Each structure stands twice: as structure tokens, then as C-alpha cells.
Amino acid sequence: MHPQNMNINIEELVNLDFSISRVGVPTLDSPLKDVIFVGDSESITYCADRNINNELYASGKNVPAFVAAGPRKKLYHDATWTRAAIVTCGGLCPGLNDVIKALVNTLYYTYKVDNIFGIQYGYSGLNPSNGLKPIVLNPDIVDGIHTTGGSILGSSRGHQDTEEIVRTLDRLNINILFTIGGDGTQRGAHDIAVELKKRNLPVSVIGIPKTIDNDLCFMDKTFGFETAVQVAAPIISCAHNEAKGYLNGVGLIKLMGRDSGFIAAYASLANSLVNFCLIPEVQFELYGENGLLPALERRLARKQHAVIVVAEGAGQNLFQDDGEVTVDKSGNKLHKDIGILLKDEISLYMKSRNIDFSMKYIDPSYILRSTPANGMDSIFCLHLAQHAVHAAMAGMTDVVVANWQGNFTYVPTSLATRSRRKIDPRGQLWQSVLLSTRQNTDWPSKAAE
């Protein structure tokens, strides 16, 4: 069984544990009034297909389901004694400040938590050897930060000693830690939660997933992704204008997407001026009968211009394997620069074919990362932060807040980081891209992939 548009086989999930860990039994009454509380038994099924769920029931298998997010009637942490910390890690992303502001305001106004601290420059700020002191956060300090990109707390990549982090949390009497970051950040958060449990320290560790690539498991989207697509769309128009301005003009845009091509795919759908979309999930060659370059030549012969969008992780098979694997401080594999390779190879090919052409190459990656969140992302950040605070005050831990099929959920951190979410070349998304770009007109070998 493989539900449409889901690239994880549901049969692999029936034995996974989707239950949520807690630091203790919640016994305190929630201060919230006139709200609909969510019970821990309320769940959101992984698969929305009733036939598949009925088949699982009939065969006696578990139906994979997430714990529903939302305010709980009983709390574990007493607001009077609660000291919460917020940390942002990894690369910048639209919406970081929105999440920070919403966390602070929800803690302060909804649950009356007065002691809130910002950890400077990622997990580095929890290692005392780096000399970075926490900063006090309150609604006045975070007022207006949502209008700017980046993070007021700063960020960093790389591993820090987990035991040292836990000692710091204990010394500062922190009993709630919010970790805003991608898979590396959340794997670190999981390690912190495990170490806290070993030491019998009742500290809730709650993750707010952040990856502009939109590639974390068990969630439909992560914050900042919609903004990235919105910013990328007019850049495609600029590349198109440049391409149309010259005979055989080629506009080449490299977008973010290390191992998953969601930004490239959605940007190509958002602006249908794209003629070729290249993503990591669909391998391609440059030369030969099924090569990109002959396909580009055919496109230019028909239309005298072309726009190509390529994800940064696409086409890695085109580079000579030197046996060396380099990684960044977060342990992510560093890919070779496909944008420069394509620019150079297209130029060489066109010259070899005596084709007069014009090449314009655009790499807007850091523009996408550092811009403020758009309206929809700001709302999404607000909801994520509110649900994160609800989980923390109820004593949940080792969990991330996610959105699945329009519902907010709590997902065990170990599951959210078990693998990367990728585009299914047979699924609706990629088929929509092929219909939009019509790249199979000049490149028929890619139509069925």
C-alpha cells in the first residue's frame, strides 16, 4: 500500500511508536478559559484514505496516527517556577523571528510565564566555554521583530557536547527548551532529551521544525517554505525577461534544495515561465540522445529562448567522483555546484554547435533565506509556536510540532528525523511540474520518470 502523494510506504509505519514522551504526570489546572481542550487520545491518522485504514483494521494492524496538537486541560509545569529558553540553530529561514515572538507572547500572556531567555548563536550559547550569556526576552523586546529577517538570537551550525548542554540547562534552572531548527538541530534536541531523562531532570524539550527545503518527515510543510517560493517566483520572471531579450537566450536559476527539490518544483508551478525544472530526485544526463543539452537545443530551435530552474542538489551524478565526501558543521553533505557546471556546460555545448546564444545565471539562495516571512508563513509560525507552548506546559518532551493534512500534530523527534522527505517522481506534484513546464516536449525521456 502506497497512498497517492506519500513517498513512505504505510506498511513500514504500522509498527512505529507515535506516542509522546512526558517528563511527568500533569496535575495542574490550565489557566486557559473558554477554549476547546484537546485530549491525548485524539489523533490524526497518517493516511486519509479510508479504504487503506479499513484494510489495516481488518488485518489487525495498527493504523498509524499522530497525537493531535492543542491546549491540554492539565499541565505539568507551574508557570510560577517555569524558566523557558529558546534557541535557533542552522541556516537562516524566513519566519525565525515570528516563531520567537509567538513563543514569548504565548508563554507570557497565555500561561503567565515571566522567565524567558534567548540562547545566543545556537547550541554554542549553551556551552559556557563560548562565553555567550542568555538574554532576557519579554513581549516588549520581541515587539516588531517579525518584520525583519534572520534571528535576533543569532544561529550557528555544528555539534556541541550534549552533556555540557544539559549541565548548562540544569545550572540555569531551565525546565523548558524550545529548539528551532532542521533535522540536525532536532537530532541534537533528541540527544538532549535522552540525556535529561538519564539524569531524571524534568525538562521539556520541544522542537519547532525549520527547513527551507521542506524536507522533514511526517509533516506537509515547514515554516519559511511558502515565503521562499513567493520570493523565487518573480526572480524566474526576471530570468525569463533576460532570456526573451536575446536570440537563443537562456535564463538559469539555481534554487535551494540540497536533497529534495520542493522549492524548485513549487516555484516552477508558481511561475509557469519555467521550461526545464531539475531536481535531485530525478537524475539526468547532459549529453547523448536523452541529454539535457540536446533537449535545450531543440527548445531554442522552436522558441528561441529557455528558462531553467535547478535545485542545488540536482545533477550530482554529473560530477567526477573523487572519493571524497565533505560535510558542513551540521554533518550535511556538501554538494558540488550544479549551477556553475550547467552554466559552463551549456556555454561549451552551444559554442560547439555554432549557436549564437546569451546566458544569464542567477543564484538568489541567500535572498530567499534572509527575507522576512510573508503573511501566510507568519500565521503558520504563530500556530506552530502556540502549539509548542501548549505541549511544553503539559509536560511533553522529545517532540516536534508539525502540520499534517491541515491538522497540527505532535511527532516524536526521533521519527521526524528518521529520513528526508522527497518528491515522488510518480506522484501528483512532479507530474504537475511536467505538465506546467512541458519539458517532455523537447526531453521525452523525462516524461515518465
HELIX and SHEET records of a PDB file:
HELIX    1   1 ILE A   10  GLU A   12  5                                   3    
HELIX    2   2 ARG A   50  ALA A   58  1                                   9    
HELIX    3   3 LEU A   96  ASN A  105  1                                  10    
HELIX    4   4 THR A  106  THR A  110  3                                   5    
HELIX    5   5 GLY A  122  LEU A  126  5                                   5    
HELIX    6   6 PRO A  128  ASN A  130  5                                   3    
HELIX    7   7 PRO A  139  VAL A  142  1                                   4    
HELIX    8   8 ILE A  145  THR A  147  5                                   3    
HELIX    9   9 THR A  162  ARG A  171  1                                  10    
HELIX   10  10 ASP A  183  LYS A  198  1                                  16    
HELIX   11  11 PHE A  225  LYS A  244  1                                  20    
HELIX   12  12 PHE A  262  ALA A  270  1                                   9    
HELIX   13  13 LEU A  292  LYS A  303  1                                  12    
HELIX   14  14 GLN A  316  LEU A  318  5                                   3    
HELIX   15  15 ILE A  338  SER A  352  1                                  15    
HELIX   16  16 SER A  365  SER A  370  1                                   6    
HELIX   17  17 GLY A  375  MET A  393  1                                  19    
HELIX   18  18 THR A  413  ALA A  416  1                                   4    
HELIX   19  19 GLN A  428  THR A  437  1                                  10    
HELIX   20  20 GLN A  439  THR A  441  5                                   3    
HELIX   21  21 PRO A  444  LYS A  446  5                                   3    
SHEET    1   A 2 SER A  21  ARG A  22  0                                        
SHEET    2   A 2 MET A 396  THR A 397 -1                                        
SHEET    1   B 2 LEU A  28  ASP A  29  0                                        
SHEET    2   B 2 LYS A  74  LEU A  75 -1                                        
SHEET    1   C 9 SER A  43  THR A  45  0                                        
SHEET    2   C 9 ALA A  65  ALA A  68 -1                                        
SHEET    3   C 9 ASN A 407  PRO A 412 -1                                        
SHEET    4   C 9 VAL A 399  TRP A 404 -1                                        
SHEET    5   C 9 SER A 204  PRO A 209  1                                        
SHEET    6   C 9 ILE A 176  GLY A 181  1                                        
SHEET    7   C 9 ARG A  83  THR A  88  1                                        
SHEET    8   C 9 ASN A 115  ILE A 119  1                                        
SHEET    9   C 9 ILE A 135  VAL A 136 -1                                        
SHEET    1   D 4 PHE A 276  LEU A 278  0                                        
SHEET    2   D 4 HIS A 305  ALA A 311  1                                        
SHEET    3   D 4 GLY A 249  LEU A 255  1                                        
SHEET    4   D 4 SER A 358  ILE A 362  1                                        
END                                                                             
